[in-house]
Amino acid sequence: MQPPKIHPLGDSALLCSLPAPASLPQQQRIWNLAQLAAQWDEVSEVVPGMNNLTLFLHRPVRDLDTLRERITQAWPGLHASRYQGRVVEIPVVYGGDAGPDLENVARHTGLSREEVIARHSAGDYVVYFLGFMPGFAYMGGLAPELATPRHTTPRMTIPAGSVGIGGEQTGIYPMPSPGGWQVIGQTALHLFDPAQEPPTLLRPGDHVRFTVERIDA
């Protein structure tokens, strides 16, 4: 796998990016690079994204070539298989007021409500990155037959903890927010708490498993 392209972002950050398409092995190597770079004296913060990693620096670095060389030299040793994320179980109440779009997903996919729930809760999802809002995890691993387009007109407010499907992805809204994803359930877990360290429940590389707490009519 070729090393990332490295570009300065201003004078106090570097962007390391890989060519599309995104894949789990590429993401795993990005997470390994993030773990390694977080230990470097120059680096104040690491932010993994989809197929990229941003390194924020404590202060402007005049000799960026040295840092680029360190990244390039480290890349071949960052084997994807060595990254081990946590397993996080998310209990979900499916359907009813907690999942007002469960019927929409069933109609679109041609599956029954029970089949949608069974297949959604059977998945092994991997957090690729956090974005959109604090604590919102973009996850891979949704069964292809569950893919459902977003609403044409987003709702003004979706409750915190709402579990939704948006296209080929599933996700959880960490706080009340406008949004267009198809909401099929809700969890009582807090996805974002600024008083905690780290403040987000989910982190890049985590494996997420949804469990059925209850099914409402």
Biotite code that builds the C-alpha atoms (Angstrom):
import biotite.structure as struc

atoms = struc.array([
    struc.Atom([0.000, 0.000, 0.000], chain_id="A", res_id=1, res_name="MET", atom_name="CA", element="C"),
    struc.Atom([1.519, 3.305, -1.061], chain_id="A", res_id=2, res_name="GLN", atom_name="CA", element="C"),
    struc.Atom([2.300, 5.891, 1.650], chain_id="A", res_id=3, res_name="PRO", atom_name="CA", element="C"),
    struc.Atom([-0.063, 8.824, 2.168], chain_id="A", res_id=4, res_name="PRO", atom_name="CA", element="C"),
    struc.Atom([0.320, 12.145, 0.442], chain_id="A", res_id=5, res_name="LYS", atom_name="CA", element="C"),
    struc.Atom([1.260, 14.775, 3.003], chain_id="A", res_id=6, res_name="ILE", atom_name="CA", element="C"),
    struc.Atom([0.151, 18.400, 2.715], chain_id="A", res_id=7, res_name="HIS", atom_name="CA", element="C"),
    struc.Atom([0.542, 21.322, 5.137], chain_id="A", res_id=8, res_name="PRO", atom_name="CA", element="C"),
    struc.Atom([-2.648, 22.866, 6.530], chain_id="A", res_id=9, res_name="LEU", atom_name="CA", element="C"),
    struc.Atom([-1.475, 26.351, 7.397], chain_id="A", res_id=10, res_name="GLY", atom_name="CA", element="C"),
    struc.Atom([1.756, 26.318, 9.384], chain_id="A", res_id=11, res_name="ASP", atom_name="CA", element="C"),
    struc.Atom([0.624, 24.208, 12.361], chain_id="A", res_id=12, res_name="SER", atom_name="CA", element="C"),
    struc.Atom([-0.998, 21.106, 10.880], chain_id="A", res_id=13, res_name="ALA", atom_name="CA", element="C"),
    struc.Atom([-0.370, 18.341, 8.364], chain_id="A", res_id=14, res_name="LEU", atom_name="CA", element="C"),
    struc.Atom([-2.913, 16.359, 6.344], chain_id="A", res_id=15, res_name="LEU", atom_name="CA", element="C"),
    struc.Atom([-2.021, 12.776, 5.431], chain_id="A", res_id=16, res_name="CYS", atom_name="CA", element="C"),
    struc.Atom([-4.368, 11.444, 2.744], chain_id="A", res_id=17, res_name="SER", atom_name="CA", element="C"),
    struc.Atom([-4.776, 8.171, 0.861], chain_id="A", res_id=18, res_name="LEU", atom_name="CA", element="C"),
    struc.Atom([-6.364, 7.689, -2.569], chain_id="A", res_id=19, res_name="PRO", atom_name="CA", element="C"),
    struc.Atom([-9.979, 6.519, -2.870], chain_id="A", res_id=20, res_name="ALA", atom_name="CA", element="C"),
    struc.Atom([-11.768, 4.242, -2.415], chain_id="A", res_id=21, res_name="PRO", atom_name="CA", element="C"),
    struc.Atom([-11.753, 3.950, 1.352], chain_id="A", res_id=22, res_name="ALA", atom_name="CA", element="C"),
    struc.Atom([-11.260, 0.478, 2.771], chain_id="A", res_id=23, res_name="SER", atom_name="CA", element="C"),
    struc.Atom([-11.022, -1.028, 6.231], chain_id="A", res_id=24, res_name="LEU", atom_name="CA", element="C"),
    struc.Atom([-7.316, -1.993, 5.830], chain_id="A", res_id=25, res_name="PRO", atom_name="CA", element="C"),
    struc.Atom([-6.508, 1.594, 4.841], chain_id="A", res_id=26, res_name="GLN", atom_name="CA", element="C"),
    struc.Atom([-8.450, 2.945, 7.804], chain_id="A", res_id=27, res_name="GLN", atom_name="CA", element="C"),
    struc.Atom([-6.690, 0.524, 10.164], chain_id="A", res_id=28, res_name="GLN", atom_name="CA", element="C"),
    struc.Atom([-3.297, 1.770, 9.025], chain_id="A", res_id=29, res_name="ARG", atom_name="CA", element="C"),
    struc.Atom([-4.473, 5.359, 9.487], chain_id="A", res_id=30, res_name="ILE", atom_name="CA", element="C"),
    struc.Atom([-5.529, 4.532, 13.070], chain_id="A", res_id=31, res_name="TRP", atom_name="CA", element="C"),
    struc.Atom([-2.133, 2.922, 13.708], chain_id="A", res_id=32, res_name="ASN", atom_name="CA", element="C"),
    struc.Atom([-0.414, 6.031, 12.367], chain_id="A", res_id=33, res_name="LEU", atom_name="CA", element="C"),
    struc.Atom([-2.605, 8.173, 14.626], chain_id="A", res_id=34, res_name="ALA", atom_name="CA", element="C"),
    struc.Atom([-1.591, 6.128, 17.684], chain_id="A", res_id=35, res_name="GLN", atom_name="CA", element="C"),
    struc.Atom([2.072, 6.454, 16.774], chain_id="A", res_id=36, res_name="LEU", atom_name="CA", element="C"),
    struc.Atom([2.001, 10.170, 15.898], chain_id="A", res_id=37, res_name="ALA", atom_name="CA", element="C"),
    struc.Atom([0.161, 11.019, 19.135], chain_id="A", res_id=38, res_name="ALA", atom_name="CA", element="C"),
    struc.Atom([3.383, 10.118, 20.955], chain_id="A", res_id=39, res_name="GLN", atom_name="CA", element="C"),
    struc.Atom([5.538, 12.549, 18.975], chain_id="A", res_id=40, res_name="TRP", atom_name="CA", element="C"),
    struc.Atom([6.629, 15.705, 20.787], chain_id="A", res_id=41, res_name="ASP", atom_name="CA", element="C"),
    struc.Atom([5.586, 18.002, 17.927], chain_id="A", res_id=42, res_name="GLU", atom_name="CA", element="C"),
    struc.Atom([2.011, 16.674, 17.748], chain_id="A", res_id=43, res_name="VAL", atom_name="CA", element="C"),
    struc.Atom([-0.719, 18.135, 19.978], chain_id="A", res_id=44, res_name="SER", atom_name="CA", element="C"),
    struc.Atom([-3.736, 16.297, 18.510], chain_id="A", res_id=45, res_name="GLU", atom_name="CA", element="C"),
    struc.Atom([-4.520, 13.604, 15.938], chain_id="A", res_id=46, res_name="VAL", atom_name="CA", element="C"),
    struc.Atom([-7.836, 13.554, 14.031], chain_id="A", res_id=47, res_name="VAL", atom_name="CA", element="C"),
    struc.Atom([-8.527, 10.486, 11.862], chain_id="A", res_id=48, res_name="PRO", atom_name="CA", element="C"),
    struc.Atom([-10.943, 11.004, 8.961], chain_id="A", res_id=49, res_name="GLY", atom_name="CA", element="C"),
    struc.Atom([-12.185, 8.888, 6.074], chain_id="A", res_id=50, res_name="MET", atom_name="CA", element="C"),
    struc.Atom([-8.992, 7.906, 4.230], chain_id="A", res_id=51, res_name="ASN", atom_name="CA", element="C"),
    struc.Atom([-7.019, 10.670, 5.937], chain_id="A", res_id=52, res_name="ASN", atom_name="CA", element="C"),
    struc.Atom([-5.361, 11.813, 9.149], chain_id="A", res_id=53, res_name="LEU", atom_name="CA", element="C"),
    struc.Atom([-4.768, 15.366, 10.340], chain_id="A", res_id=54, res_name="THR", atom_name="CA", element="C"),
    struc.Atom([-1.886, 16.063, 12.710], chain_id="A", res_id=55, res_name="LEU", atom_name="CA", element="C"),
    struc.Atom([-2.164, 19.287, 14.692], chain_id="A", res_id=56, res_name="PHE", atom_name="CA", element="C"),
    struc.Atom([1.155, 20.621, 15.964], chain_id="A", res_id=57, res_name="LEU", atom_name="CA", element="C"),
    struc.Atom([2.010, 22.424, 19.190], chain_id="A", res_id=58, res_name="HIS", atom_name="CA", element="C"),
    struc.Atom([3.660, 25.245, 17.271], chain_id="A", res_id=59, res_name="ARG", atom_name="CA", element="C"),
    struc.Atom([4.564, 26.136, 13.688], chain_id="A", res_id=60, res_name="PRO", atom_name="CA", element="C"),
    struc.Atom([7.235, 23.762, 12.420], chain_id="A", res_id=61, res_name="VAL", atom_name="CA", element="C"),
    struc.Atom([9.691, 25.265, 9.960], chain_id="A", res_id=62, res_name="ARG", atom_name="CA", element="C"),
    struc.Atom([11.217, 21.961, 8.883], chain_id="A", res_id=63, res_name="ASP", atom_name="CA", element="C"),
    struc.Atom([8.144, 20.031, 7.747], chain_id="A", res_id=64, res_name="LEU", atom_name="CA", element="C"),
    struc.Atom([10.293, 17.784, 5.557], chain_id="A", res_id=65, res_name="ASP", atom_name="CA", element="C"),
    struc.Atom([11.652, 16.029, 8.634], chain_id="A", res_id=66, res_name="THR", atom_name="CA", element="C"),
    struc.Atom([8.151, 15.275, 9.883], chain_id="A", res_id=67, res_name="LEU", atom_name="CA", element="C"),
    struc.Atom([7.086, 14.124, 6.417], chain_id="A", res_id=68, res_name="ARG", atom_name="CA", element="C"),
    struc.Atom([10.059, 11.757, 6.300], chain_id="A", res_id=69, res_name="GLU", atom_name="CA", element="C"),
    struc.Atom([9.171, 10.329, 9.724], chain_id="A", res_id=70, res_name="ARG", atom_name="CA", element="C"),
    struc.Atom([5.624, 9.571, 8.525], chain_id="A", res_id=71, res_name="ILE", atom_name="CA", element="C"),
    struc.Atom([6.840, 8.015, 5.269], chain_id="A", res_id=72, res_name="THR", atom_name="CA", element="C"),
    struc.Atom([9.365, 5.820, 7.076], chain_id="A", res_id=73, res_name="GLN", atom_name="CA", element="C"),
    struc.Atom([6.807, 4.661, 9.652], chain_id="A", res_id=74, res_name="ALA", atom_name="CA", element="C"),
    struc.Atom([4.112, 3.793, 7.081], chain_id="A", res_id=75, res_name="TRP", atom_name="CA", element="C"),
    struc.Atom([5.431, 0.379, 5.850], chain_id="A", res_id=76, res_name="PRO", atom_name="CA", element="C"),
    struc.Atom([5.462, -0.975, 9.410], chain_id="A", res_id=77, res_name="GLY", atom_name="CA", element="C"),
    struc.Atom([1.874, 0.005, 10.208], chain_id="A", res_id=78, res_name="LEU", atom_name="CA", element="C"),
    struc.Atom([0.211, -3.308, 9.393], chain_id="A", res_id=79, res_name="HIS", atom_name="CA", element="C"),
    struc.Atom([-3.582, -3.181, 9.375], chain_id="A", res_id=80, res_name="ALA", atom_name="CA", element="C"),
    struc.Atom([-3.987, -6.465, 11.245], chain_id="A", res_id=81, res_name="SER", atom_name="CA", element="C"),
    struc.Atom([-2.227, -5.104, 14.323], chain_id="A", res_id=82, res_name="ARG", atom_name="CA", element="C"),
    struc.Atom([-4.950, -2.582, 15.125], chain_id="A", res_id=83, res_name="TYR", atom_name="CA", element="C"),
    struc.Atom([-7.450, -3.806, 17.699], chain_id="A", res_id=84, res_name="GLN", atom_name="CA", element="C"),
    struc.Atom([-10.447, -1.590, 18.505], chain_id="A", res_id=85, res_name="GLY", atom_name="CA", element="C"),
    struc.Atom([-12.853, -2.044, 21.393], chain_id="A", res_id=86, res_name="ARG", atom_name="CA", element="C"),
    struc.Atom([-16.198, -3.852, 21.166], chain_id="A", res_id=87, res_name="VAL", atom_name="CA", element="C"),
    struc.Atom([-19.044, -1.553, 22.258], chain_id="A", res_id=88, res_name="VAL", atom_name="CA", element="C"),
    struc.Atom([-22.587, -2.870, 22.682], chain_id="A", res_id=89, res_name="GLU", atom_name="CA", element="C"),
    struc.Atom([-25.435, -0.401, 22.087], chain_id="A", res_id=90, res_name="ILE", atom_name="CA", element="C"),
    struc.Atom([-28.875, -1.431, 23.464], chain_id="A", res_id=91, res_name="PRO", atom_name="CA", element="C"),
    struc.Atom([-31.650, -0.176, 21.179], chain_id="A", res_id=92, res_name="VAL", atom_name="CA", element="C"),
    struc.Atom([-35.410, 0.215, 21.467], chain_id="A", res_id=93, res_name="VAL", atom_name="CA", element="C"),
    struc.Atom([-36.605, -0.415, 17.903], chain_id="A", res_id=94, res_name="TYR", atom_name="CA", element="C"),
    struc.Atom([-39.836, 0.917, 16.371], chain_id="A", res_id=95, res_name="GLY", atom_name="CA", element="C"),
    struc.Atom([-42.677, 2.931, 17.872], chain_id="A", res_id=96, res_name="GLY", atom_name="CA", element="C"),
    struc.Atom([-41.910, 6.500, 18.943], chain_id="A", res_id=97, res_name="ASP", atom_name="CA", element="C"),
    struc.Atom([-38.241, 5.547, 19.230], chain_id="A", res_id=98, res_name="ALA", atom_name="CA", element="C"),
    struc.Atom([-38.072, 4.389, 15.600], chain_id="A", res_id=99, res_name="GLY", atom_name="CA", element="C"),
    struc.Atom([-40.642, 6.292, 13.506], chain_id="A", res_id=100, res_name="PRO", atom_name="CA", element="C"),
    struc.Atom([-38.993, 5.296, 10.199], chain_id="A", res_id=101, res_name="ASP", atom_name="CA", element="C"),
    struc.Atom([-38.798, 1.556, 10.773], chain_id="A", res_id=102, res_name="LEU", atom_name="CA", element="C"),
    struc.Atom([-41.842, 1.053, 8.521], chain_id="A", res_id=103, res_name="GLU", atom_name="CA", element="C"),
    struc.Atom([-40.243, 3.225, 5.803], chain_id="A", res_id=104, res_name="ASN", atom_name="CA", element="C"),
    struc.Atom([-37.123, 1.062, 5.806], chain_id="A", res_id=105, res_name="VAL", atom_name="CA", element="C"),
    struc.Atom([-39.220, -2.124, 5.729], chain_id="A", res_id=106, res_name="ALA", atom_name="CA", element="C"),
    struc.Atom([-41.233, -0.873, 2.736], chain_id="A", res_id=107, res_name="ARG", atom_name="CA", element="C"),
    struc.Atom([-38.148, 0.300, 0.847], chain_id="A", res_id=108, res_name="HIS", atom_name="CA", element="C"),
    struc.Atom([-36.217, -2.917, 1.384], chain_id="A", res_id=109, res_name="THR", atom_name="CA", element="C"),
    struc.Atom([-39.141, -5.298, 0.995], chain_id="A", res_id=110, res_name="GLY", atom_name="CA", element="C"),
    struc.Atom([-38.382, -6.823, 4.382], chain_id="A", res_id=111, res_name="LEU", atom_name="CA", element="C"),
    struc.Atom([-40.637, -7.139, 7.399], chain_id="A", res_id=112, res_name="SER", atom_name="CA", element="C"),
    struc.Atom([-40.083, -4.966, 10.479], chain_id="A", res_id=113, res_name="ARG", atom_name="CA", element="C"),
    struc.Atom([-38.754, -8.025, 12.288], chain_id="A", res_id=114, res_name="GLU", atom_name="CA", element="C"),
    struc.Atom([-36.317, -8.822, 9.477], chain_id="A", res_id=115, res_name="GLU", atom_name="CA", element="C"),
    struc.Atom([-35.003, -5.239, 9.421], chain_id="A", res_id=116, res_name="VAL", atom_name="CA", element="C"),
    struc.Atom([-34.394, -5.364, 13.181], chain_id="A", res_id=117, res_name="ILE", atom_name="CA", element="C"),
    struc.Atom([-32.813, -8.829, 13.035], chain_id="A", res_id=118, res_name="ALA", atom_name="CA", element="C"),
    struc.Atom([-30.404, -7.881, 10.252], chain_id="A", res_id=119, res_name="ARG", atom_name="CA", element="C"),
    struc.Atom([-29.540, -4.490, 11.731], chain_id="A", res_id=120, res_name="HIS", atom_name="CA", element="C"),
    struc.Atom([-28.808, -5.961, 15.153], chain_id="A", res_id=121, res_name="SER", atom_name="CA", element="C"),
    struc.Atom([-26.793, -8.839, 13.650], chain_id="A", res_id=122, res_name="ALA", atom_name="CA", element="C"),
    struc.Atom([-24.193, -6.553, 12.073], chain_id="A", res_id=123, res_name="GLY", atom_name="CA", element="C"),
    struc.Atom([-20.599, -6.009, 13.173], chain_id="A", res_id=124, res_name="ASP", atom_name="CA", element="C"),
    struc.Atom([-20.041, -2.301, 12.545], chain_id="A", res_id=125, res_name="TYR", atom_name="CA", element="C"),
    struc.Atom([-16.680, -0.540, 12.490], chain_id="A", res_id=126, res_name="VAL", atom_name="CA", element="C"),
    struc.Atom([-16.321, 3.149, 13.363], chain_id="A", res_id=127, res_name="VAL", atom_name="CA", element="C"),
    struc.Atom([-14.395, 4.728, 10.486], chain_id="A", res_id=128, res_name="TYR", atom_name="CA", element="C"),
    struc.Atom([-14.343, 8.267, 11.848], chain_id="A", res_id=129, res_name="PHE", atom_name="CA", element="C"),
    struc.Atom([-16.255, 10.846, 13.893], chain_id="A", res_id=130, res_name="LEU", atom_name="CA", element="C"),
    struc.Atom([-17.795, 13.848, 12.173], chain_id="A", res_id=131, res_name="GLY", atom_name="CA", element="C"),
    struc.Atom([-20.897, 15.978, 11.476], chain_id="A", res_id=132, res_name="PHE", atom_name="CA", element="C"),
    struc.Atom([-21.171, 16.734, 15.207], chain_id="A", res_id=133, res_name="MET", atom_name="CA", element="C"),
    struc.Atom([-19.224, 15.702, 18.339], chain_id="A", res_id=134, res_name="PRO", atom_name="CA", element="C"),
    struc.Atom([-19.557, 11.973, 18.902], chain_id="A", res_id=135, res_name="GLY", atom_name="CA", element="C"),
    struc.Atom([-21.339, 11.118, 15.633], chain_id="A", res_id=136, res_name="PHE", atom_name="CA", element="C"),
    struc.Atom([-19.732, 7.925, 14.332], chain_id="A", res_id=137, res_name="ALA", atom_name="CA", element="C"),
    struc.Atom([-19.675, 7.032, 10.648], chain_id="A", res_id=138, res_name="TYR", atom_name="CA", element="C"),
    struc.Atom([-19.714, 3.250, 10.571], chain_id="A", res_id=139, res_name="MET", atom_name="CA", element="C"),
    struc.Atom([-19.134, 0.646, 7.910], chain_id="A", res_id=140, res_name="GLY", atom_name="CA", element="C"),
    struc.Atom([-20.744, -2.790, 7.934], chain_id="A", res_id=141, res_name="GLY", atom_name="CA", element="C"),
    struc.Atom([-24.439, -2.175, 7.202], chain_id="A", res_id=142, res_name="LEU", atom_name="CA", element="C"),
    struc.Atom([-25.999, -5.139, 5.378], chain_id="A", res_id=143, res_name="ALA", atom_name="CA", element="C"),
    struc.Atom([-26.458, -4.014, 1.732], chain_id="A", res_id=144, res_name="PRO", atom_name="CA", element="C"),
    struc.Atom([-30.117, -5.028, 1.722], chain_id="A", res_id=145, res_name="GLU", atom_name="CA", element="C"),
    struc.Atom([-30.826, -2.480, 4.502], chain_id="A", res_id=146, res_name="LEU", atom_name="CA", element="C"),
    struc.Atom([-29.538, 0.518, 2.527], chain_id="A", res_id=147, res_name="ALA", atom_name="CA", element="C"),
    struc.Atom([-32.278, 3.166, 2.406], chain_id="A", res_id=148, res_name="THR", atom_name="CA", element="C"),
    struc.Atom([-32.074, 6.742, 1.068], chain_id="A", res_id=149, res_name="PRO", atom_name="CA", element="C"),
    struc.Atom([-32.236, 9.664, 3.465], chain_id="A", res_id=150, res_name="ARG", atom_name="CA", element="C"),
    struc.Atom([-35.402, 11.729, 3.707], chain_id="A", res_id=151, res_name="HIS", atom_name="CA", element="C"),
    struc.Atom([-35.773, 14.272, 0.909], chain_id="A", res_id=152, res_name="THR", atom_name="CA", element="C"),
    struc.Atom([-36.662, 16.901, 3.526], chain_id="A", res_id=153, res_name="THR", atom_name="CA", element="C"),
    struc.Atom([-34.706, 16.512, 6.801], chain_id="A", res_id=154, res_name="PRO", atom_name="CA", element="C"),
    struc.Atom([-36.489, 16.730, 10.141], chain_id="A", res_id=155, res_name="ARG", atom_name="CA", element="C"),
    struc.Atom([-35.846, 19.878, 12.145], chain_id="A", res_id=156, res_name="MET", atom_name="CA", element="C"),
    struc.Atom([-35.019, 17.872, 15.280], chain_id="A", res_id=157, res_name="THR", atom_name="CA", element="C"),
    struc.Atom([-33.997, 14.275, 15.839], chain_id="A", res_id=158, res_name="ILE", atom_name="CA", element="C"),
    struc.Atom([-33.697, 13.214, 19.506], chain_id="A", res_id=159, res_name="PRO", atom_name="CA", element="C"),
    struc.Atom([-30.359, 12.311, 21.068], chain_id="A", res_id=160, res_name="ALA", atom_name="CA", element="C"),
    struc.Atom([-29.623, 8.598, 20.873], chain_id="A", res_id=161, res_name="GLY", atom_name="CA", element="C"),
    struc.Atom([-31.605, 8.063, 17.671], chain_id="A", res_id=162, res_name="SER", atom_name="CA", element="C"),
    struc.Atom([-30.297, 5.156, 15.609], chain_id="A", res_id=163, res_name="VAL", atom_name="CA", element="C"),
    struc.Atom([-30.712, 5.702, 11.900], chain_id="A", res_id=164, res_name="GLY", atom_name="CA", element="C"),
    struc.Atom([-29.896, 4.476, 8.412], chain_id="A", res_id=165, res_name="ILE", atom_name="CA", element="C"),
    struc.Atom([-28.623, 6.932, 5.831], chain_id="A", res_id=166, res_name="GLY", atom_name="CA", element="C"),
    struc.Atom([-27.917, 5.368, 2.463], chain_id="A", res_id=167, res_name="GLY", atom_name="CA", element="C"),
    struc.Atom([-25.385, 2.576, 3.005], chain_id="A", res_id=168, res_name="GLU", atom_name="CA", element="C"),
    struc.Atom([-24.461, 3.592, 6.561], chain_id="A", res_id=169, res_name="GLN", atom_name="CA", element="C"),
    struc.Atom([-25.936, 3.412, 10.036], chain_id="A", res_id=170, res_name="THR", atom_name="CA", element="C"),
    struc.Atom([-25.281, 5.906, 12.817], chain_id="A", res_id=171, res_name="GLY", atom_name="CA", element="C"),
    struc.Atom([-26.409, 7.329, 16.143], chain_id="A", res_id=172, res_name="ILE", atom_name="CA", element="C"),
    struc.Atom([-27.272, 10.968, 16.795], chain_id="A", res_id=173, res_name="TYR", atom_name="CA", element="C"),
    struc.Atom([-25.336, 11.967, 19.946], chain_id="A", res_id=174, res_name="PRO", atom_name="CA", element="C"),
    struc.Atom([-27.458, 15.057, 20.626], chain_id="A", res_id=175, res_name="MET", atom_name="CA", element="C"),
    struc.Atom([-30.690, 16.663, 19.354], chain_id="A", res_id=176, res_name="PRO", atom_name="CA", element="C"),
    struc.Atom([-30.086, 17.807, 15.800], chain_id="A", res_id=177, res_name="SER", atom_name="CA", element="C"),
    struc.Atom([-31.670, 18.363, 12.409], chain_id="A", res_id=178, res_name="PRO", atom_name="CA", element="C"),
    struc.Atom([-31.161, 15.321, 10.215], chain_id="A", res_id=179, res_name="GLY", atom_name="CA", element="C"),
    struc.Atom([-32.431, 13.284, 7.315], chain_id="A", res_id=180, res_name="GLY", atom_name="CA", element="C"),
    struc.Atom([-31.536, 9.735, 8.283], chain_id="A", res_id=181, res_name="TRP", atom_name="CA", element="C"),
    struc.Atom([-34.226, 7.065, 8.603], chain_id="A", res_id=182, res_name="GLN", atom_name="CA", element="C"),
    struc.Atom([-34.654, 6.652, 12.377], chain_id="A", res_id=183, res_name="VAL", atom_name="CA", element="C"),
    struc.Atom([-35.368, 3.028, 13.286], chain_id="A", res_id=184, res_name="ILE", atom_name="CA", element="C"),
    struc.Atom([-34.651, 3.056, 17.027], chain_id="A", res_id=185, res_name="GLY", atom_name="CA", element="C"),
    struc.Atom([-33.124, 4.815, 19.993], chain_id="A", res_id=186, res_name="GLN", atom_name="CA", element="C"),
    struc.Atom([-30.532, 4.114, 22.681], chain_id="A", res_id=187, res_name="THR", atom_name="CA", element="C"),
    struc.Atom([-30.365, 5.591, 26.171], chain_id="A", res_id=188, res_name="ALA", atom_name="CA", element="C"),
    struc.Atom([-26.553, 5.618, 26.126], chain_id="A", res_id=189, res_name="LEU", atom_name="CA", element="C"),
    struc.Atom([-24.808, 9.002, 26.033], chain_id="A", res_id=190, res_name="HIS", atom_name="CA", element="C"),
    struc.Atom([-22.644, 9.276, 22.944], chain_id="A", res_id=191, res_name="LEU", atom_name="CA", element="C"),
    struc.Atom([-21.071, 12.606, 23.901], chain_id="A", res_id=192, res_name="PHE", atom_name="CA", element="C"),
    struc.Atom([-20.314, 14.033, 27.346], chain_id="A", res_id=193, res_name="ASP", atom_name="CA", element="C"),
    struc.Atom([-17.873, 16.981, 27.476], chain_id="A", res_id=194, res_name="PRO", atom_name="CA", element="C"),
    struc.Atom([-17.299, 16.314, 31.182], chain_id="A", res_id=195, res_name="ALA", atom_name="CA", element="C"),
    struc.Atom([-15.777, 12.897, 30.431], chain_id="A", res_id=196, res_name="GLN", atom_name="CA", element="C"),
    struc.Atom([-12.315, 12.054, 29.096], chain_id="A", res_id=197, res_name="GLU", atom_name="CA", element="C"),
    struc.Atom([-12.514, 11.133, 26.317], chain_id="A", res_id=198, res_name="PRO", atom_name="CA", element="C"),
    struc.Atom([-15.839, 12.924, 25.753], chain_id="A", res_id=199, res_name="PRO", atom_name="CA", element="C"),
    struc.Atom([-17.063, 10.516, 23.052], chain_id="A", res_id=200, res_name="THR", atom_name="CA", element="C"),
    struc.Atom([-18.336, 7.004, 23.744], chain_id="A", res_id=201, res_name="LEU", atom_name="CA", element="C"),
    struc.Atom([-17.209, 5.722, 20.344], chain_id="A", res_id=202, res_name="LEU", atom_name="CA", element="C"),
    struc.Atom([-13.756, 6.077, 18.810], chain_id="A", res_id=203, res_name="ARG", atom_name="CA", element="C"),
    struc.Atom([-12.305, 5.285, 15.391], chain_id="A", res_id=204, res_name="PRO", atom_name="CA", element="C"),
    struc.Atom([-11.614, 1.573, 15.097], chain_id="A", res_id=205, res_name="GLY", atom_name="CA", element="C"),
    struc.Atom([-14.267, 0.481, 17.601], chain_id="A", res_id=206, res_name="ASP", atom_name="CA", element="C"),
    struc.Atom([-16.577, -2.419, 16.722], chain_id="A", res_id=207, res_name="HIS", atom_name="CA", element="C"),
    struc.Atom([-20.222, -1.600, 17.444], chain_id="A", res_id=208, res_name="VAL", atom_name="CA", element="C"),
    struc.Atom([-22.895, -4.215, 18.047], chain_id="A", res_id=209, res_name="ARG", atom_name="CA", element="C"),
    struc.Atom([-26.525, -3.224, 18.448], chain_id="A", res_id=210, res_name="PHE", atom_name="CA", element="C"),
    struc.Atom([-28.602, -5.313, 20.832], chain_id="A", res_id=211, res_name="THR", atom_name="CA", element="C"),
    struc.Atom([-32.401, -5.428, 20.952], chain_id="A", res_id=212, res_name="VAL", atom_name="CA", element="C"),
    struc.Atom([-33.592, -3.934, 24.238], chain_id="A", res_id=213, res_name="GLU", atom_name="CA", element="C"),
    struc.Atom([-37.240, -3.827, 23.169], chain_id="A", res_id=214, res_name="ARG", atom_name="CA", element="C"),
    struc.Atom([-39.442, -3.670, 20.077], chain_id="A", res_id=215, res_name="ILE", atom_name="CA", element="C"),
    struc.Atom([-42.345, -1.208, 20.189], chain_id="A", res_id=216, res_name="ASP", atom_name="CA", element="C"),
    struc.Atom([-45.390, -1.343, 17.943], chain_id="A", res_id=217, res_name="ALA", atom_name="CA", element="C"),
])
